[in-house]
Amino acid sequence: MRRLLPWLPLLLVLALGQGLEAQLKRAEDLKAQRAREAARLEAELKTLDQKGRALVKELRGLEAELARLGRELRTLDRRRTALQKEIARLAADQARREAELAGLKTRLAALLVRLWKTRAGHWLPVLSAGSFTELAVKTRWLADWSRADLALAEKTRRAAEALGRTRAARRALLAELERTRAARAQAAARLARKRARLKATLAQLERTQKARKVRLAELYRSQKALDQEIAKLKKALEAQKARAALAVPKALVGRLLFPVAGGRVLARYGQDGHDFEWIGAPRAGAPVRAAGNGQVFAVLYYGNVGWTVMLQHSERLFTQYVNLQEPPVATGDHVRQGEVIGYLGGGALIPPNVLWFRVALWKNGRFYYVNPDPYF
């Protein structure tokens, strides 16, 4: 069984690639932009909250005023009903008095007729009286005139006139009450319309607040994600700077052999954040060559990426070949530059004509994957 080195970082490590400073600056600028937007939304929510409290207070005042007007209208309705009943009663009393007065006038006229028949013709001028008052004056000198009937008639007349005046006063009071009630009803209608507008405004304000809160929550989540991304970018940038600080062995630059004969680079180191080069072979299952003299450092298998072979060429320089079928070499074997160490097509996620190729430098107890181009 081949020897495994679990501490060896042979799996694909996705670096952030070139342009980390620009990515970090964009992330920090975006974070600052989101922070400004969040501050603006918080201020806007505070203003909306103040407006909402003011609207609720005004709405409560309107509700109280409408309740007061409702009570006043009910009181006016009761007073109107009472006045209408009183006016109807006064009209009935006045009609009764006027009927009594008419009866008394008829009696007085009949009395004069009797007097005319029984007395001398000098009574005839009395019958020619043009009004009740003239009739009353002319009858004063009649000796046998019914003074009791005359007094009753006068009393009835005054009562009927008093009833008429009272009825007119009640009608005037009822008219004033109707005007007052109409004014109160108009005021209540205006307040009701204003209340409806305030409720609509308050509902719109609440919808706006809800939308702002949703957006603010999104911004907070975005800021948290940005913080995590910035931390990752800073860490990756530090790692990139550490890799950049590695000195490339001058003696080895330009000495490595391109690992696939007739192949070409499909995606260079750093593209899309990759820390390896994608090398396309002329066909599936093409042979893969050792890039230089060395010793097989490790042979590992992972189902998704196939077999991986890592060669050590010097104390610090290593090369790695990913997406191989089961290789003909084993850990500890010595190989020469150009020797076939495997065939493409072992991984499930990598096309069978593609090689993932890395150049690694060992420093300070860890591997740093660097750009392979300077070594070819």
C-alpha positions, 0 to 999 in steps of 0.5 A: 500500500502506498504511503500517505502523507495526510499533512501534505496540502495536495488538494485543490486550494482555491486562491483569490489570485491576482488583483487581490488589492483591487478586490479588497479595495472594492469590498471595503468601498462597498462596505463603506457604501453599505454603511452610509446607506444603512446610516441613511436608512436608520435616520430615515426610520427614526424620522418615519417613527417620529412622524408615525407617533405624531400621526397617531397622536393627531389621529387620537385627537381626531377620534376624541373630537369626533366622539365629542361631536357625536355626543353633541349631535345625539344631544341636539337630536334629542332636543330637536325631537323634544322641540318638535313634540312641543311645537306639535302640542302648542299647535294643537293647543292654539287650534283648540283655543282658536276653536273656542274663540270662534265658538264664543264669537258665534255665541256673542253674535247670536246674543246680539240677534236675540237682543235685536229681536227683543229690544228696540232697533237702536241695537242695530248699530251694534251688529254692524261692528267691523271687528271683535274689539269694536264689537266689545266697545259697542257692547259696553253700553248694552245693559244686558250684555253678557260680560262673563262671555265677553271676558272669556272671549278676551281671555281665549283670544289672548291665550291663542295669541300667546300660544302663537307667539310661543309656537313661533319662538319654538319654531325659531329655536328649532331652526337655530338648533337645525342650523347648529346641528348641520354645522356640527354634522359638517364639522364631523364629516370634515373630521371623518375625511381628515381621519380617513386621510390620516389613516391612509397616510399612516398606513403608507408610512407603515409600509414604507417603514417595513420596506426600510426595515427589510432593506436595513436587515439586508444591509446588515446581512450584507455587511456581515458577509462583506466583513467575512469576505474582507477578512478572507481577502486580507488573509489571501493577500497576506498569503500572496505577499508571502508567496511573492517574497519567495525567491525563485531558484535562478538555477531552475528557471527555464529548466522545467519541461512542459508536462504534456507533449503537444499540449497548451495552457487553457487557463493560466495560474491565478485566472478565476482564482486558481493556484494551478494552470489548466493544461489541455492535451491533444487527446483524452488519456494523453501521457503526462511527463515529469517536468524535471529530474526528481523523486516521487514525493507522494501519490494520492487518490481522490475520486473527484480529481483522480490520482495526484502525483507530487515530485520533489526536484530540489530541497525547495522545488516541487511539481504536482500533477492532478487528474491522472489514472492510476500511475505507474510510479510509487512514492520514493521512486526516482524519475527523470525529466520527460519520463511518463508518470501517468495518463490523463482521465482519472478524475470525475470532475475534470475532463479526461484531456485536462491536467491541473499542474502546480509548481510548489515551493517549500518554505517555513514549514509549508508549501506555497503554490507559485506561477509555473510559467517562469520555470518552463 
